[in-house]
């Protein structure tokens, strides 16, 4: 495996500049980020369950 394959890909989105946002806009942005983090965590958990099930199946 070469070094490029070992590294996870970089996000395909640039971080948003937040310097110009109002307090209300920052709070809304934070809620949106929290929702996205929760979605990613659910996907990670789901894939972990699938991997565990596959590992159990092939270890027999």
FENJO-V945125 format. One record per pair of residues at least 6 apart in sequence whose C-alpha atoms are under 8 Angstrom apart, sorted by the first residue. I is the first residue (numbers start at 1). J is the second residue. Records with the same first field share a line. If there is no record, write none. Layout:
I=J ; J
This chain:
18=26
